[in-house]
Amino acid sequence: MTQSSKKPADSIVIMTHLVLPNDTNQFGNLMGGKLMHWIDIAAALVAMRHSGRVCVTASVDEISFLEPIKLGYVVRIIASINRAFRTSMEIGVKVFREDPLNATEAHTSSAYLTFVGIDQYGKPLPAPQVEPETDEERRRYEEASFRREQRLRHRQTMKQMREKR
């Protein structure tokens, strides 16, 4: 590992929340917006730990809601860095629900967010590279490159469409 690279395990974040009545919709399920808020905070903490900088959300590529989370359940959010590019960092987040009364657990959501570390003027700063150690970390590292290519291609396509108007 070089001086300008870090291991994913060094910046992992695990957050735990209890779903309370104020967090739910009229069906007794955790509101998606509340979960998105928690996901963004967990991912921001990972980016800040990895870069040692104040970080801002640059994009949210995908949030998949696979299962509902009910009132009284425990939410466990696990966030870790997948890859760093020049100034951007992709953070992967997995969300699990735990039913404390029945001792069951389920994977309920996944998300990919991109963060950028900034200076006091709001200008992007270089990010330390990621040094994957496990097979899982290497897989996530490679997949992050594909998602980045998709993001950049999408951005370019949208720009071209706007210029045609």
Secondary structure as GFF3:
##gff-version 3
##sequence-region A 1 165
A	DSSP	beta_strand	5	6	.	.	.	ID=ss1
A	DSSP	three_ten_helix	8	10	.	.	.	ID=ss2
A	DSSP	beta_strand	13	18	.	.	.	ID=ss3
A	DSSP	three_ten_helix	21	23	.	.	.	ID=ss4
A	DSSP	alpha_helix	32	51	.	.	.	ID=ss5
A	DSSP	beta_strand	54	65	.	.	.	ID=ss6
A	DSSP	beta_strand	74	84	.	.	.	ID=ss7
A	DSSP	beta_strand	88	99	.	.	.	ID=ss8
A	DSSP	beta_strand	104	118	.	.	.	ID=ss9
A	DSSP	beta_strand	129	130	.	.	.	ID=ss10
A	DSSP	alpha_helix	135	164	.	.	.	ID=ss11
###
